[in-house]
């Protein structure tokens, strides 16, 4: 499935970042532009204009995650601790990085079977741990200057007061959940800092 945002008119960064689009999850391997498995590899990025090494009509494929049991719009609460545990999560749970118990992985085994790296010659070292990334509802799909882009991870965070759409739920994580939050509600905040490049 193309990793362009549901509800957007097309696939540009501006279109998928529009506040009118739905917040969705993607993975770092083929979601952001020019990520390792992107079918639309950028050969160069001169004067802000990309040129492509292959078919320029293809969007990044396979990077869109609808989630298994949750998505980027899921709101739990109010009643922070109980509400998060009722949703089978822990506060600060980071999809792709931590198990719901809070234990962190070191390789990308929570994002892809075997850590997501193999080739015709045999399995090579798995990728380092990779978070699921969020975009849409005012959040950008891509981060960085290019040609290699990254994205913005999500983390389960809890409002300690009223939080408007687009405001910080806690330091470093923005409300892209589709509505304002009230005290005690929890949801996946969208990181303001870009994730690390896939290695």
URLINKA-V661400 format. One record per backbone hydrogen bond with DSSP energy under -0.5 kcal/mol. NH is the residue of the N-H (numbers start at 1). CO is the residue of the C=O. E is the energy in kcal/mol with one decimal. If there is no record, write none. Layout:
BEGIN
nh->NH co->CO e->E
nh->NH co->CO e->E
END
This chain:
BEGIN
nh->3 co->60 e->-2.3
nh->4 co->2 e->-1.5
nh->8 co->5 e->-2.0
nh->16 co->12 e->-2.4
nh->17 co->13 e->-1.3
nh->18 co->15 e->-0.8
nh->21 co->18 e->-1.7
nh->22 co->6 e->-1.5
nh->24 co->135 e->-2.4
nh->25 co->65 e->-1.1
nh->26 co->133 e->-2.6
nh->27 co->63 e->-2.0
nh->30 co->27 e->-0.6
nh->31 co->27 e->-1.6
nh->35 co->32 e->-1.6
nh->37 co->29 e->-3.1
nh->38 co->35 e->-2.3
nh->43 co->41 e->-0.5
nh->43 co->51 e->-2.8
nh->44 co->51 e->-1.4
nh->46 co->49 e->-1.1
nh->49 co->46 e->-2.3
nh->50 co->48 e->-0.5
nh->51 co->44 e->-1.9
nh->53 co->41 e->-2.4
nh->54 co->41 e->-0.7
nh->58 co->55 e->-1.4
nh->62 co->1 e->-1.1
nh->63 co->30 e->-0.5
nh->64 co->1 e->-0.6
nh->65 co->25 e->-3.1
nh->66 co->64 e->-0.5
nh->69 co->67 e->-0.7
nh->74 co->71 e->-1.4
nh->76 co->186 e->-3.1
nh->83 co->79 e->-3.3
nh->84 co->80 e->-2.5
nh->85 co->81 e->-2.2
nh->86 co->82 e->-2.6
nh->87 co->83 e->-1.2
nh->88 co->85 e->-1.8
nh->89 co->84 e->-2.3
nh->92 co->156 e->-2.7
nh->93 co->90 e->-1.9
nh->95 co->93 e->-0.6
nh->97 co->94 e->-2.3
nh->98 co->94 e->-2.6
nh->99 co->103 e->-2.7
nh->102 co->99 e->-2.7
nh->105 co->97 e->-3.0
nh->108 co->127 e->-2.2
nh->109 co->107 e->-0.9
nh->110 co->107 e->-0.6
nh->111 co->108 e->-0.9
nh->112 co->108 e->-2.2
nh->115 co->112 e->-2.4
nh->116 co->113 e->-1.3
nh->119 co->122 e->-1.1
nh->122 co->119 e->-1.9
nh->127 co->115 e->-1.7
nh->129 co->106 e->-1.4
nh->130 co->96 e->-0.5
nh->132 co->95 e->-2.7
nh->133 co->26 e->-3.6
nh->134 co->152 e->-3.2
nh->135 co->24 e->-2.0
nh->136 co->139 e->-3.0
nh->137 co->18 e->-0.8
nh->138 co->18 e->-0.9
nh->139 co->136 e->-1.2
nh->143 co->150 e->-1.6
nh->146 co->148 e->-0.6
nh->149 co->33 e->-1.5
nh->149 co->147 e->-0.7
nh->150 co->143 e->-1.9
nh->154 co->132 e->-1.1
nh->155 co->189 e->-1.6
nh->156 co->93 e->-2.9
nh->157 co->155 e->-0.6
nh->157 co->187 e->-2.8
nh->159 co->185 e->-3.0
nh->163 co->181 e->-2.2
nh->166 co->175 e->-2.9
nh->167 co->164 e->-2.0
nh->169 co->173 e->-2.7
nh->170 co->173 e->-1.2
nh->173 co->170 e->-2.4
nh->174 co->190 e->-2.9
nh->175 co->167 e->-2.9
nh->176 co->174 e->-0.9
nh->181 co->163 e->-2.8
nh->184 co->159 e->-2.9
nh->185 co->182 e->-2.2
nh->186 co->76 e->-3.6
nh->187 co->157 e->-2.3
nh->188 co->74 e->-0.6
nh->189 co->155 e->-3.0
nh->189 co->187 e->-0.9
nh->190 co->174 e->-2.6
nh->191 co->153 e->-2.9
nh->191 co->189 e->-0.5
nh->192 co->172 e->-2.0
nh->195 co->151 e->-3.4
END
